[in-house]
Amino acid sequence: MTDKILIIEDERDIALLIQTHMSELGLQSDICGNGQSGLDRATENDYQLVMLDIMLPDISGLDVCRQLRERKPLQAMMMLTSRSSETDRVLGLELGADDYLTKPFSVRELQARVRSQLRRVHCFEVLEQSMKTPQDAVICVGKLMVDDRCHKVTYDNSNIELTSTEFELLSFLGKHPDQVFSRTQLLDSVWGYHHSGYEHTVNSHINRLRNKLEHDVTSPQIIQTVWGVGYKLSSAGVA
């Protein structure tokens, strides 16, 4: 079955250009010219990826991202931003976007980012259909349990709701407790690419995980920063 993408972009020329580049990858895509119609269509239909601009004529892309994440927690989303709006990029990631791309962007990078997101989507589809045994599918580190089969996370017997990217990041760290990973390594291992200047993607997802797991985000014990190196999941922190 062909993957489908929803492009929420009010500049028609840009939307058509993106659609053309998606067709080059063999992908089907729909276009919506404003935030509300895009949100409605994304809610009512199944898309493997939603690409949305931040600046839309009615409700902003940030609002679309937040509302769609509430309605469809596992929906893959990529935000398109202007190069000067770093605050918007970080806020978009904090609200639930899986990735962002700055304008103007190259065709090759756009297509590479889309392929990376679709690989992640397909990995989760395979996991959902997998017949792996619980021993293979469940990661347990202290009070933290990550179940790849059910896409379920519990900490100290409480369910933790995560987006697909948050889940994959935590699962990766959980498979390597106490091992320190740089932002570059995490970009490569979890997002499937490395591109200088996109470390905010990692930082924002780490912050979101901390907000959901830590008792005190100002002094994180579970996902710790190793200054000058990167991040690790501390087995002592979840003991």
C-alpha positions, 0 to 999 in steps of 0.5 A: 500500500502506498504511503500517504502524506498530508501537506498543510501549507497556505502558499500554493506554489510551495505546497505543489512543489513539495507534492511533486517531490513526494511523488518522486518518492512514489508517495501520494499526498493531499494538500490543505491550505489552512490549519483548520481544514488540515487538522480536520482532514488529518483527524478523519483520515490515516496519513503516514506523515503530516507536514505542516507550516507554522504560519497559517492563515487561520490557526497556526501550525503550532496549534494544529500540532498540539491538537493533532497530538492530543487526538492522535498521539502516534501521528508522525508530524514534521514542521516547516519553519522559517530559518529565523524562528528558532523559538518556533522550532523549539516550541514545535518540538515541545508541542509534539512535532517529530522533526522540523525543516527550515525554509528554504530547504533542499530537495534532497534533505526534504526527501531524506527527512521524509524517508527517515520518518516513514522508516520509523512509522514502518518500524512501529507497524512491524512491531505491532504485528510482530509475534515476538515473545515478551522477553524479547519485547519488554525492556525492564530497567529498575521501575521502568518498563518499556514494552515494544509490542504494546507500545506501553511504558510504565514507571513505578507502576504508573502508565506514561503516555508517549508520542512515537518518537519519545517512545523510540528515544526512551526505548533506545536509551533503555536498551543501553542503560548507563551508556552515554550517547551524544546528540549526534549519535541519538540523531543517527540512531533514533531519527535516522540522520545526522545534520548539523544544527538540528540538535534542538530535536534531541534536546526538546525530546529529552525535555519532553521525556523528563517532564513525563518521567522525572519528579523534579525536572530541575534535577533529573535522576532518570535521564541525566545529562553528562556535560560535554558528552550527551545523555544517558538513562541512569539505572540508579535513577529508576531503581 
